[in-house]
Amino acid sequence: VTEIADNAFSSQKLENVHTIVIPNTITIIGDNAFKKCSFQNIQFENNSNLIYIGASAFEECRNLNSIIIPNSVSMIGTSAFKMCTGLTTITLSASLSSFNNSILQGCDDLVNISISVDNQHLTIVDNVIYSKNMQRLIYYPSGKTNETFNVPYEVNEILSGAIANNEHLVNLNLYNVTTLRESSIENCDNISNVIGNYVTSVYKNVLLDTLTNTDKYKDMP
């Protein structure tokens, strides 16, 4: 067996199953393969050959609390772990070439994110995901509890949906950021102070439902 098909176990609660073990022969986990299952743990056999985790593959697996993604995985589909509300820890793979923020959307208890230093495309600093060269901010966890976030000096662009649904942020210093992509900062209701001296490009829906009046801006063009 080399593939777990789309929808293979979708919505099958597997209530008596606490741990699933993915054989090392599996190369693809299909879309929605384990969506809405109730197991707590996923383990991958040693020498895994897994390459692709499909879209919504583990979406709404609300009891899942941690996962270590094999280093062989190069692609994770959109919403793969969306609404895994019990997820607190995830380790991303060394081969992962890109990251879409929807992968972890709604994982509000997620506080520990790590990745191999051997990854050539992504890096993680203080549980925030950036491009390897630190020029793009890709994902800021919605469950991160810091009241202040000082964006690293190297960052010049915040990608769509990167900072979203965080109820803890109060102060946001954009430092050298020049570009805010569409909906790059949204639904962070408690942000009251944004400093962005160098922002020159702002796409639509930035700060949507976050800053409701211009009094909350400081030094924004």
N, C-alpha and C positions, 0 to 999 in steps of 0.2 A: 504494500500500500504506500503510495507516494503523495496522495492528496486527500484532504478532508473537504468534501464537496460543499458548495454553497448551501446554506440552510440545513446542513446535515443534522444538527441537534438543536436548531433554533426553537426557543420557547419550550423545550423539553426540560423541565425544571431539574431533573436528575437529583431529586431531593435527598437521596441517600448517598450521594457521591460527594465526598469532601475534596478529593484531589483527582485531577485528570493528568495523565502522563502522555505526552506527545512522543511517539516513536521517532527515532533518528532518521527513519526512512522518509518521513513526511517533508515535502518541499513546499507545499502550498496549503494554507488554511483558508478556505473559501469565504466569500462574503456571507455575513450573518451566521457563520457556522455554529457558534455557541451563543448566539444572542439570547439574552434573558435566561441564562442558566444560573443555577444557584450554588455551584461549587465554590469552595473557598481558595483553592490553590491550583496553580498550573505548574507542572514540572516538564522539562524537556530532557530527553535522554542525552547522555554525553555524545559528543561528535554529531550534533544536530546538523541536518542538511536543509533546514527550513530557510526559505528565501523570502516568502511573501506571506504576510498576514492581511487578510482581506478586509474590505470596508465593513464596518460594524460587526466584525468577527466575534468580539466579546462585549458588544454594547449591552448595557444594563445588566451586567453580571455584578449585581450589587453586593454580593458577599465576598468577592475577590479582594484580597487585601494586599497582595504583593506579587510582582512578577519580574523575572529576569529573562529578558529576550535574548535568545541565542545570537552569538556574534555573526552567524551566517546570514541573518535577516538583513536584506538590503532595502526592503520597501514595506511600509505599513499603510494600509488603506485608510481613507477618511473615516472618522468616528469609530475606529477600531475598538477603543476602550471608553467611548462616550458613556457618561452616566454610570460609570463604575463607582458608585458613591462611597464604597468602603475601601477603595484603593488608597493606600498611604505611601507605597514605595514602588518605584519602577526603575529598572536598569535597562537603558537602551543599548542597541547592538553596535559593535565596532564597524559594521558594514553599512549601517543605515545612511542613505544618501540624501534624504530630505525629511522634513517634518512638517506636518500640517497641524495647526493648533486644534482642529476639531477632533484629533485623535484622543485627546484627554479632556474634551469639553465636559463640564459638569462633574469632574472628579474633584469635588470641593474639599476632600480630606487629604488630597495628595500633597505631601510635604517633603518627600525625599525623591529626587530625580538624579540619576547618575548616568554616565556614559563612559565607554572606554576612551582612554587618551589616544588610542590608535585610530579613532574615527577621524577621517579626513575632511568631513563636511560640517560637523556640528561640534559645539563645545557647551559645557554647562558650568555656570558659576553661581554658587549660592542657590542652586535649584532653579535657575532661570536658563532657558535654552537660547543659544545664539548661533549664528553662522560661525564657522571655524575661525575666521579672521576678526570676529567680534563686531563686524560692521552692521549686522542686522540683528535686531531683537525679534525672536520668533515666538516665544511662549513664556508668559509669566503666570505661575500657578494661581488659580482663583482661591485656593486655600492658604496661600502664603500670608502670614499674619503680621508682617512688618507694616508699620504705619507710614514709613518713609521709604521711597525707592529712589536712589540716585543712579540714573542710567549711566553705565560705564562710559568714559570719555571716548572710547573707540567707536561707539555705536553712532551711526548717522541715519539709520532708517528703522522704523518700527513697523512690522508687517501687519497685515489685516488680522484683526481679532487677537493680537498678541497679548494685550492687557485687557481682560474682560471678566466681568462678574466677580470682582474681588471687593469684599465688603470691609476690608481692613485698611486699605490704602487711604491716606489722608494727604500726604505730600508727595508730589512727583516732580523731580528735577530732571529735565531732558538734556541738560548740558549741551553736547555737540550735535544733537539730533537735528537734521535738516528736513526729513521727510516723514510724515505720518500717513501711512496707507489707509485705505477705506476701513472704517470701524476698528482702527488699530487700538483705540482706547474707548471702551464702552461699558455701560452698566456697572460702573464702580461708584456707587452712590455717595460714598463718604469722602471722595477726593474734594478738597477745598482749596488746594494751592498747587498750581501748575506753573513751573518756570521753564520757559523755552526760548532762549535768546536767539537761537539760530535757525528756528523753524522757518522754512521758505515754501514748502509744499505740503498742503493739507488737503487730503481727499475727503469725500463726503462721509458723513456719519461719524466723524472722529469726535470723541467725547460725547457720543449719543447717550442721553439719559444719565450723564455723569455731571457735567457742568451746565446747570440750567439758566445761568445768567452770567453776563460778562464780568461781574464783580469777582468771580472766582478765578479769572485769568490773571496772571501776573507776567508781564514782559512777553506776552504772546503776540506775534504780529497780526 
